[in-house]
Amino acid sequence: MDEFQRSWLLAQLGPDTDPADLERRFFRLRSAQAVALEVLGERRAKLLADPLKVTVDGVVTMDLQENLRGIERQIEQVRQTSAPDDPDEEEDAAEGVMEVTWLSPTRRYR
């Protein structure tokens, strides 16, 4: 994993994410987007494993439904966003390097 991929993953998953864990996942999955989706999927599963709403009458109410919706929106955003190691992204970058523009004067001066 290079620095661009690590930076992209930390931007998607938050700065508190363990970089060593990201490295291990990237070594196994070989895609920054797959790593991000796996981590977000685990976070979603962890939320679903516990009750989303807990109420203790007159004391406290804890509602995690918005957190779940937020993670689902983030998963969809990662799916639609191109990661630094996407093949399409690399092709676009290679094409940008190979572009050549010819300039020709419209008027000749003496």
Secondary structure, DSSP 8 states (H G I E B T S, - for coil): --HHHHHHHHHHH-TTS-HHHHHHHHHHH--HHHHHHHHHHHHHHHHHHS-SEEEETTTEEEE-HHHHHHHHHHHHHHHHS--TT-HHHHHHHHHHHH-------SS---
